[in-house]
């Protein structure tokens, strides 16, 4: 029983680290998207829409993983008590 509790605590710590990394990655992607989608650009041909699309897809994946990880973390913490 004690071994299971230690493993559970280790998994919780691991999930918290993953969550931190993904939140940092998402923040960086948001900054990148803001930079690429320059609203002050007069010539729309200079907007890098392909890079914007890729960054937006990566941000979506990141946010999805954050939500999933947060749910796993809540379940494990509730189980641990």
N, C-alpha and C positions, 0 to 999 in steps of 0.2 A: 504494500500500500504506500509506504513512504517513497519507494522508487517511482511509483506512478505520479505522485505529487511533484517530485523533483523534475520529472520529465515534462509535466504539464507546465510548471513554472518556467522551464527552459524554453518551451514552445511559445509561451506568452511573451517572454523576452525577445525571442526571435521575431515574432509578429510585430512587436513594437518597433524593432529596428527596421523591418521591411516597410512599415507604415511611415516612419520618419524619412526613409530614402525616397519613397514614392511621392510624399508630400513635397520634398525638396525638388524632385524631378518635375513635378507638376508646376511648381512655382517658376522654375526655369523656363519651362515650355510656355507659360503664360507671358512671361517677359519677352521671349523670342517672338511669339505671335503678335504681341503689341508692336514690337519693333518692325516686323515684316509688313504688318497692315498699317502702314503710316497714313493717317488720315489727312496729313498736310501735303502729301505728294500730289502735285498738280497733274502729272502725266501718269495715268493709270497703267501704262505699259511697263512702268518701272516696278509695279507691285509684283512681288515674287509669289504668285498664287500657287504654284506647285509646291514650294516649300511651306507655304501656309497650310495647304491641304495635308501634307505629311505631318506637320507639327500638331495640327488639330486632331488628326487620327491618333497620334501618340498620346496627346493629352487625354483623349477619350479613353484609351486603354488604361492610362495611368489612373484616372478617376475611378474607372470600373474596378481596378485592382484595389484601390484605397477603400472603396465601399465593401468589397468582399472581405478584405483583411480586417476591417473594422468590425464587421459582423462576426467573423471567426473569433476575434479577440474578445468581444462581448460575451459570446457563448462560453468560451473557455474560462473567463474570469467569473462568470455566473456559476459555472460548474465547480470551480475551485472554492467559491464562497468568499 
